[in-house]
């Protein structure tokens, strides 16, 4: 679990807990070549260290029957077709935009609609695609709010098409800015420690949560009284007294050290 992933998890946690909702952990493990228990252990360990308790864990690899039932619905309605062992969306959706809670209206152009009209839903290896499994999970589990990085905006039109084909309502989407290294470039291994595990020895969980909160969210009143925001205060402020930002945020090791001094 990298800092960007952990930051987004914290935002979803705050959104859920502050509204009496559920915070769901979903393991996207249908791609066996990219699934590894070490990655999973890092996720669980990082969330536990940060104190972000979740209400349920769902493994996509254990939900194949559910995905197949939704696929059958699309096939029966003519909204999905089979070709060479795979299944494709066969649906001409008419949406011209979707609304993002951070960036506002996002245009769906003719090129987007053309790409979505033959979107792969089920691969020839017998596994659902990321887009299809994710949408089915959100519908089946009653997910009504999704907070993620702006790099997912390009995926959203495809997911909107699947929602429409299944006659389902969209969740509320919020896309926040990505984390950048101190050089202003997208966070990568060249910037040193980027995994949450790398931070556990020298930092407190409270300091890390405060640090992550301010990378993509700001209080409306950004004064001295709000210079330090612990988890309890963040739960009270997240929705009504601040906003998520679409602009990128830079890592700042000096700021993290400052938070560590404040959270003792």
C-alpha positions, 0 to 999 in steps of 0.5 A: 500500500503506497501513500497515495492508496493510503491517502485515498483509503483515509478519505473514504474512511472519513466519508463513511464514518462521518455519515454513519455509512460502511467502509468496505475493503475490496480486494481486486484479485481476479488478475492472478499474474498481478496478485500476491499475498505479500501485497495483501499483507501490506494492505492489511498491515498498513490499514491496521497501523493507521487505525482505519477499521473496515466493516467488511472485506470482499475478495473478487476471486470469490465472487465470480458467480455474482459477476456471472449472474450480472453478465447473464442479465446483459446477455439475455437482454442483448446488451452483451455479446460473446466473441472468441470466448470473451463477452463485450458490451453491446449497448449504445449509451446516451450520456454526454457527461457525468458529475464529479464532486471535486471537478464538476461536470466531466464531458463524455464525447463521441470517442468515449461512447464509441470505445464503450460500445464494445467494451470487454466485460469478460475475458476469454480466460474466464475472468471478469474485467476490472471495470465490470467486476468493480461496477457489479461490486458497487451495485451489489454491495450498495456502494453510493460514494467512491473517492479515488485519484484523478488518474481514474477519471479516464476509466469512469465513462466506461463504468458509466456505460456499464451502470447504464446497461444494468439500469443502475444508479451511479454512485457519487464520484470524487476524484482527488489530485495525485501525490507528487514527489518533492520535484513535482513529478508523479510519485515513484520509487525514485523518490525513496520511501513510498510504501506506508510500511516504510514510514512505520518505524519513524512516524506515528500513525496520528502524524501520518493521518494528519499528513495524508489528510492535508494532501488533497483536502483543506479546511474552509478556515485554514487557521492556526486552530486547524493546523493540527487535525487528528482523526476525531476532528477530521471526522467532524470536519471532513464533509461540512468544514472542508473540501477535497482538491483536484490539484496534485499535492507534493510530499514534504518530509519537513511537514511530516516531521512537524506533524510528528512533533505535534502528535505525541 
